[in-house]
Amino acid sequence: MAKSLSRFFCKECGYETIKWFGQCPSCKSWNTMVEAPKESPEKSKAFSRIGSTQRAEVKQLKDIVLREEDRLSSGYSELDRVLGGGIVTGSLILLGGDPGIGKSTIFLSMSLYLGKIGKKVLYVSGEESLKQIKLRAERMQKAEGEVYFLSETNLKNIAEAVEEIQADFMVIDSIQTMYLEEIAASPGSVSQVRECTAALLRIAKEKGIAIGIVGHVTKDGNVAGPKILEHMVDVVLYFEGEKNTQLRILYGQKNRFGSTNEIAVFTMEANGLEEVKNPSEFLLSGRAVESSGSVVSSGIEGTRPLLMEIQGLLVPTSFGIPRRTANGMDYNRLNMLLAIMERRLGIECSKFDAYINITGGMRISEPSVDLAVILALLSSYRNIPLKEDIMVFGEVGLSGEVRAVSQSKQRIEEAKRLGFRRIVLPAYHFQKDVYISKDIELIPVKNIREALTIFKN
């Protein structure tokens, strides 16, 4: 008797097993195991029939020629910087994000721009009709050049359309709606997502076509489908932001052609996404001056310094256990900084609710904002505002010492460009003469007690 070809897959993380579990053994999610037939040896090679089956040519490194046109501009200078200089021909770009955040909008805008500069573009949507795409495109900009639209979910038909028009760039919106007839599973299943991505990867590499893929995300913010999906593609981008606000932040999580951890900042307008070329100025706009609990600090995203406002609030608690809220920073790090304040400064933080907010929807994981968080909470506790021309950065250790951080010179230059005149920084950077300017007063501090002197000035 032949063995069953059925397997069970986790919809959240892609874990595969021959038994059904109520809870996934890998990601611990409940009720996410679904049954999908395992492909037979003949069907598992379905994607090999899409595209050429010719043997690839072996070349030495010196024989590989790079041309200037191997990178295409996306039409957004900020996005080009995140991609490492533009869209690399033959690359596979995965863009994830919450529904309504702007994934389809940015790819449609890129398609319209590439059509204007003489490139052939194929925009494939498995979720919208052609009329819906046209309505959205007309709100953004006038379509020019050879930009083709296709409402299709069968990947074989899409491959034939690519061959017919000889496209330079293609968009798949979204990968969860695509399917191969040879795979006995529904669209969006682990098997279909994996095999469709493999087929698109083959098309991109063999024909030199840059392909952008829209991916749905799970409730945890990860791209839905097997984790191997992110390993197969060349670039992984994530769009974040609140749907009821204008700000959108694009994070580069993986990039085989450039630096990772770069970000691009956009605003959602009536005619589509508009890039913010000066994020520091945008994030500080509307800052309340002479207000207690507000401190400006600097973080590094990729290679770019960003100035942002840190807002802190300490209020007497009315609960047995004080509340702690951290928007934009790690919750556990806030608890650690409160413990340092209680131990080193003698402030009974256990009697106060503590709130920290990094404005603009920014998320900072590096410790360079530690000192600014402590000073924001102290400013709120004492109800004494800091001067509006002060910028603060530095990591705080458990002994209350202020430790050095990376790229201090870039942080100081960004603060100077935006008009800040006094900078509180770790004493290490001052001793090393990282940056000296007659226009800026550097205030070195060795510990958090020394930092309290700025409240007197």
C-alpha positions in Angstrom: 0.0 0.0 0.0 1.4 3.4 -1.0 2.3 5.8 1.7 0.1 8.9 2.1 1.5 12.0 0.5 -0.2 14.4 2.9 1.8 16.7 5.1 0.8 19.4 7.6 2.2 22.9 7.5 2.0 25.8 9.9 0.5 28.9 8.2 2.5 31.2 10.4 6.1 29.9 10.2 6.0 27.1 7.6 6.9 24.2 9.9 6.3 20.8 8.3 5.3 17.6 10.0 3.5 14.4 9.2 1.1 14.7 12.2 -1.5 17.4 13.0 -0.9 19.5 16.2 -3.2 21.9 17.8 -0.2 24.1 18.6 2.7 24.5 16.2 5.9 23.0 17.7 8.0 25.7 16.1 6.3 29.1 16.6 3.8 28.0 19.3 0.8 29.4 17.4 -2.5 27.7 18.0 -4.8 26.3 15.2 -2.4 27.2 12.4 -1.6 23.6 11.1 -3.2 22.9 7.7 -3.1 19.8 5.6 -1.5 20.0 2.2 -0.6 17.2 -0.1 3.1 16.6 -0.5 4.2 17.0 -4.1 5.2 13.9 -6.1 8.7 13.9 -7.5 7.3 14.8 -11.0 5.2 17.7 -9.7 7.9 19.1 -7.4 9.7 20.2 -10.5 6.8 22.1 -11.9 8.5 25.4 -11.7 11.4 24.1 -13.9 9.1 24.2 -16.9 8.5 27.9 -16.4 11.4 29.7 -18.2 14.4 28.3 -20.0 15.8 24.9 -19.2 19.2 25.6 -20.9 22.3 24.9 -18.9 23.8 28.0 -17.3 27.2 29.2 -18.7 30.2 28.9 -16.4 32.2 32.2 -16.2 35.2 33.5 -14.3 34.9 36.6 -12.2 36.9 38.7 -14.7 34.6 37.8 -17.5 31.5 39.1 -15.8 30.7 42.6 -17.1 28.8 45.1 -15.0 27.1 48.0 -16.8 25.7 51.3 -15.5 22.2 50.3 -16.5 22.4 47.2 -14.3 20.6 49.4 -11.7 17.3 51.1 -12.4 16.1 54.1 -10.5 12.8 53.6 -8.7 11.8 57.2 -8.9 12.3 57.7 -5.2 15.8 58.7 -4.1 15.1 57.5 -0.6 14.1 54.1 -1.8 17.1 53.9 -4.1 19.3 54.5 -1.1 17.6 51.7 0.9 18.1 49.4 -2.1 21.8 50.3 -2.3 21.7 52.6 -5.3 18.6 51.4 -7.2 16.8 48.3 -8.5 19.3 45.7 -9.6 18.3 43.9 -12.8 17.5 40.3 -12.2 16.8 40.8 -8.5 13.7 39.6 -6.5 12.4 42.2 -4.1 9.9 41.2 -1.4 7.8 44.0 0.3 5.8 43.2 3.3 3.5 45.3 5.5 0.0 45.6 7.1 -3.1 45.9 4.8 -3.6 49.5 3.5 -0.1 50.7 4.5 0.9 51.5 0.9 2.6 48.4 -0.6 0.7 48.3 -3.8 0.9 52.1 -4.1 4.7 52.3 -4.0 5.1 49.5 -6.5 2.5 51.1 -8.8 4.3 54.4 -8.6 7.6 52.7 -9.4 6.0 51.1 -12.4 4.6 54.4 -13.8 8.0 56.0 -13.3 9.9 53.2 -15.1 7.4 53.5 -18.0 8.2 57.2 -18.3 12.0 56.6 -18.7 11.5 54.0 -21.5 11.3 50.7 -19.6 8.8 47.9 -20.2 6.8 47.1 -17.1 4.3 44.4 -16.3 2.1 45.0 -13.3 0.3 41.8 -12.3 -2.5 41.9 -9.7 -4.3 38.9 -8.3 -6.4 41.0 -5.9 -7.7 43.9 -8.0 -9.4 44.2 -11.4 -7.9 46.3 -14.2 -10.5 49.0 -13.6 -9.5 49.3 -9.9 -5.9 49.6 -10.8 -6.7 52.3 -13.4 -8.7 54.4 -10.8 -5.7 54.2 -8.4 -3.1 55.0 -11.1 -5.0 58.1 -12.4 -5.0 59.6 -8.9 -1.2 59.3 -8.7 0.2 60.3 -12.1 -0.3 60.1 -15.8 0.7 56.7 -17.3 3.3 57.1 -20.1 5.4 54.6 -22.0 5.0 50.8 -22.1 3.3 49.9 -18.8 1.2 46.8 -19.1 -1.4 45.6 -16.5 -2.6 42.1 -16.0 -5.2 40.7 -13.6 -4.1 37.0 -13.3 -3.3 34.5 -10.7 -2.0 31.6 -12.9 1.8 31.8 -12.9 2.1 29.9 -16.2 0.0 32.6 -18.0 2.0 35.3 -16.3 5.3 33.8 -17.5 3.9 33.7 -21.1 3.0 37.4 -20.8 6.5 38.3 -19.6 7.9 36.4 -22.6 5.5 38.2 -24.9 6.3 41.8 -23.9 9.9 41.3 -22.9 9.4 43.2 -19.6 12.3 44.9 -17.8 10.4 45.1 -14.5 7.5 43.1 -13.1 5.3 43.4 -10.0 3.4 40.5 -8.4 0.6 41.7 -6.1 0.5 39.5 -4.1 2.4 36.2 -3.9 -0.3 34.7 -1.7 -2.8 34.9 -4.7 -0.5 33.1 -7.2 -0.7 29.4 -8.0 0.8 26.7 -10.2 -1.6 24.2 -11.7 0.8 21.3 -11.0 0.7 21.9 -7.2 -2.3 20.3 -5.6 -2.9 23.0 -3.0 -4.9 26.2 -2.7 -3.3 29.6 -3.4 -1.6 31.0 -0.4 -0.6 27.6 1.0 2.9 26.9 2.0 3.5 24.7 -1.1 2.1 27.2 -3.6 4.0 30.2 -2.0 7.3 28.3 -2.0 7.0 26.9 -5.6 5.7 30.2 -7.1 8.5 32.1 -5.5 11.0 29.6 -6.9 9.5 30.0 -10.4 9.7 33.8 -10.2 13.3 33.6 -9.0 14.1 31.4 -12.0 12.5 34.0 -14.4 14.3 36.9 -12.7 17.7 35.3 -12.9 17.5 33.8 -16.4 15.8 36.8 -18.2 17.4 39.6 -16.2 14.1 41.0 -15.1 13.7 42.8 -11.7 10.6 41.5 -10.0 8.9 43.1 -7.0 6.7 40.9 -4.9 4.0 42.0 -2.4 3.7 39.8 0.6 0.9 39.7 3.2 2.0 39.7 6.8 0.8 37.7 9.9 -0.5 39.2 13.1 3.1 39.2 14.4 4.2 41.4 11.4 6.1 38.6 9.6 5.6 37.8 5.9 3.0 35.0 5.7 4.1 31.7 4.3 7.2 29.6 4.8 10.3 31.3 6.3 12.3 30.1 3.3 10.5 32.8 1.3 12.7 35.5 2.8 15.8 33.4 2.2 15.1 32.9 -1.5 14.6 36.6 -2.4 17.4 39.1 -2.8 15.8 42.0 -0.9 13.3 42.1 2.0 11.6 45.4 2.8 9.0 46.1 5.4 6.5 49.0 5.4 5.4 50.2 8.8 3.2 53.0 10.1 -0.3 53.7 11.4 -3.0 53.6 8.7 -4.7 56.7 10.3 -1.5 58.8 10.1 0.5 60.1 7.2 3.9 58.8 8.1 5.2 55.6 6.5 8.6 54.1 7.2 10.3 51.6 4.9 12.9 49.3 6.5 15.4 47.3 4.7 15.8 44.0 6.5 17.8 42.1 4.0 19.7 43.3 0.9 22.2 41.3 -1.1 23.2 44.4 -3.0 23.7 47.0 -0.3 23.6 47.9 3.3 20.8 46.6 5.6 19.0 48.5 8.4 18.6 51.6 6.1 15.2 53.3 6.2 13.2 55.6 4.0 10.5 57.9 5.3 7.4 58.7 3.3 4.1 60.4 3.8 0.8 59.2 2.4 -0.8 62.0 0.4 -3.9 62.1 -1.8 -1.9 61.5 -4.9 0.2 58.6 -3.4 3.4 58.4 -1.4 5.8 61.3 -1.2 9.3 60.9 0.2 10.6 62.9 3.1 14.2 63.9 2.2 14.9 65.5 5.6 13.4 63.1 8.2 15.0 64.8 11.2 13.3 68.1 10.4 10.0 66.3 9.8 10.2 64.3 13.0 10.9 67.5 15.1 8.2 69.6 13.4 5.5 70.7 15.8 7.7 70.1 18.9 6.4 71.9 21.9 9.1 74.3 23.3 9.5 75.1 27.0 7.6 71.9 27.8 8.8 69.6 30.5 9.4 65.9 29.7 10.7 66.6 26.1 14.3 65.9 25.1 15.8 65.7 21.6 18.1 62.8 20.9 19.8 61.2 18.0 19.6 57.6 16.6 21.4 55.9 13.7 19.4 54.1 11.1 21.8 52.4 8.7 24.2 55.2 7.8 21.9 58.1 8.5 21.6 60.0 11.8 18.1 60.9 12.8 17.1 63.5 15.4 13.8 62.7 17.2 11.9 63.9 20.2 11.8 61.7 23.3 8.7 62.4 25.5 8.7 61.2 29.1 6.0 61.4 31.8 6.2 60.4 35.4 2.9 60.7 37.3 1.9 59.3 40.8 0.3 55.8 40.4 -3.2 55.0 41.6 -2.6 51.2 41.2 -0.8 48.7 43.4 1.6 48.0 40.5 2.8 51.1 38.5 2.1 51.1 34.8 4.9 51.2 32.3 4.3 52.2 28.6 7.1 52.4 26.0 6.2 53.5 22.4 9.1 53.2 20.1 11.6 51.6 22.4 12.1 48.3 24.2 9.8 47.9 27.2 12.4 46.0 29.2 15.0 48.7 28.6 12.6 51.3 30.0 12.2 49.2 33.2 16.0 48.9 33.4 16.4 52.7 33.1 13.8 53.3 35.8 15.6 50.9 38.1 18.9 52.9 37.5 17.1 56.1 38.4 15.7 54.7 41.6 19.1 53.2 42.7 21.5 55.9 41.5 19.4 59.1 41.9 17.1 58.1 44.8 13.9 58.6 43.0 11.1 56.2 44.1 10.0 55.3 40.6 7.9 52.4 42.0 5.4 55.0 43.1 5.0 56.5 39.7 3.5 55.4 36.4 6.1 55.9 33.6 5.4 56.6 30.0 7.9 57.0 27.1 6.9 58.0 23.6 9.2 58.5 20.6 7.3 60.8 18.3 6.7 60.2 14.6 6.2 56.4 15.0 9.9 55.8 15.1 11.3 52.6 16.7 14.8 52.8 18.2 16.6 49.6 19.3 20.1 51.1 19.9 21.0 52.3 23.4 22.1 55.8 22.4 18.8 57.3 23.6 19.2 56.0 27.1 20.4 59.3 28.5 17.7 61.2 26.7 15.0 58.9 28.2 16.3 59.4 31.7 16.5 63.2 31.3 13.0 63.3 29.8 11.6 61.4 32.8 13.5 63.7 35.2 12.3 66.8 33.4 8.7 65.5 33.9 9.3 64.5 37.5 10.7 68.0 38.4 8.4 69.8 35.9 11.4 71.7 34.6 11.8 72.0 30.8 15.1 71.7 29.0 16.3 74.5 26.7 15.1 73.9 23.2 18.7 74.1 21.7 19.9 71.1 23.6 20.5 67.6 22.0 21.3 64.6 24.2 22.8 61.2 23.4 24.6 58.4 25.2 24.2 54.9 26.6 23.6 54.4 30.3 25.1 51.5 32.2 23.8 49.8 35.4 26.2 51.9 37.5 24.7 55.1 36.1 27.8 55.7 33.9 27.3 57.3 30.5 29.1 55.2 27.9 30.3 55.9 24.4 28.2 55.2 21.3 29.0 54.8 17.6 29.1 57.5 14.9 29.1 60.4 17.3 30.5 62.8 14.8 27.6 62.3 12.4 25.1 62.8 15.2 26.7 66.1 16.2 26.9 67.4 12.6 23.2 66.6 12.1 22.3 68.5 15.3 24.4 71.5 14.1 22.7 71.5 10.7 19.3 71.7 12.4 20.3 74.6 14.7 21.1 73.0 18.0 23.8 74.8 20.0 24.5 72.6 23.0 25.0 68.9 23.0 25.2 66.6 26.0 27.4 63.6 25.1 29.5 60.9 26.8 32.9 62.3 28.1 34.7 59.7 26.0 33.9 61.5 22.8 34.9 64.9 24.2 38.2 63.5 25.4 38.9 62.0 22.0 38.2 65.4 20.3 35.8 63.7 17.9 34.4 67.1 16.9 35.1 70.6 18.0 33.2 73.6 16.7 33.0 77.3 17.8 29.3 77.3 17.0 28.4 74.3 19.3 29.0 73.8 23.1 29.8 70.2 23.9 28.8 69.2 27.5 30.6 66.0 28.4 29.2 63.8 31.2 30.6 60.7 32.9 27.4 59.7 34.7 23.8 60.6 35.0 24.4 62.8 38.1 26.7 65.1 36.0 23.9 65.3 33.4 21.6 66.8 35.9 23.6 70.1 35.7 21.8 71.0 32.4 18.6 71.7 34.4 20.5 74.6 36.1 21.6 76.2 32.9 
